[in-house]
Amino acid sequence: MNIAVVNIKDIIKYFLRIGIIIILIYICMQFVKGIKNTKKDIIKENLGKEVNRISKNSFLQVLDLSVPMFSYNNNEESKIKIASNKEILAMGAGIFDKSIFENTDLVTDENELSLDDGEEIANHIEEIPKDAKTEVVEKNNIKPNYTGVYNGVEIDNQSDYNITKKMLSGDVKITNKKDVLIYHTHTCESYTPSKGYKYKSSGNFRTTDLNYSVARVGTELSKYLKKKGFNVTHNTTYHDYPSYSGSYDRSLETVQELLEGEDTQFVLDIHRDAVGSSSSYAPRIKIGDKYAAQLMFVIGTDGGGLEHPNWKENLRLAIKIQQKANEMYPGLFRPIIVRNSRYNQHVTNGASIIEVGATGNTMDQCILSMQCLANVFEEVCK
């Protein structure tokens, strides 16, 4: 018969190990369960907040949050619908061209400036006479470069063409003096905030709010031109949002659609100069005791290989307009830049880009410039 001798101490150690293992397993299970419950509570809390938020909005408000910019200017400025400032939060990540829209901290103030409010502010700006004395402000400006002068107008030729006086000679034909089309390839370009035009950007000097972007500059120019009897179509379609790439392709589609069946000659693509990326660059002129942003024509050619047979006519017309501006408001315009790119200016023989100010200018200064520009157009088209 075999007899096994059992040590009591070994038995106790065995059961202690088992107990410790059971306790550790229990603790781990409770820990995992706690995490799951916490996640559920967070989800329930967030879901509850979202339900409460939606319940406080009407159907149209919810639609606006879910489908930003579903309505835009239909060529009637009184019908412009401003895109919701909370629209970015309603859109999925990855939609943006991140190099342009790096900051999604948009304005959330429900009492923000509306287009009507802005017009009220603009209407209180003193009207600039046509013979006002002007002076170029050197501070925060860049010394202008130019390669030649034609009839007093400085031209900075950055194209592959050798621009001669013979090339620019000849009559400038204005076939339609009353119809003007204004649009924006880079609709979201914006300026340095000022007292009357404060906003939070959705990128580096960019905003989707039409009150504060370069689209507002177009609105003011349209208003001043209309007062002078011009027929103006102002389109505020976003061409650089949500993606900056392909802006010119999209704006071309817009312009071609708007020009179909029309004989409009003046087609103005209003931009903000992007040469600077800070508030330290602000090309200005002083008119009395007020400041206005400087302007600049950018004229495209067929030097890049795209068909553009009428670029010389576009350049001649820009020179004609700038000549008049030099008479009325010396220094309002910087030298005309001529480049190889076409910039969609093949659509008419009166198309151009007009750069209004730069990142350091304010909306107030740009609005004053639009007064001057409207006065110049009135004189050119007499």
Secondary structure, DSSP 8 states (H G I E B T S, - for coil): -------HHHHHHHHHHHHHHHHHHHHHHHHHHHHHHHHHHHHHHHHHHHHHHHHTS-HHHHHHHHSTT-S---S-GGG-----TTGGGGS-TT-S-TTT---------TT---HHHHHHHHHTS----TT--EEEE-TT------SEEETTEEEEE-SSS---HHHH-S----S-SSEEEEE-TTTTBB---BTTB----SBTTB-S-TTTBHHHHHHHHHHHHHHTT-EEEE----SSSS-STTHHHHHHHHHHHHHTT----EEEEEE---S--STT---EEEETTEEEE-EEEEEE-STTSS--TTHHHHHHHHHHHHHHHHHHSTTSB--EEEESS-TTGGG-TTEEEEEE--TTS-HHHHHHHHHHHHHHHHHHT-
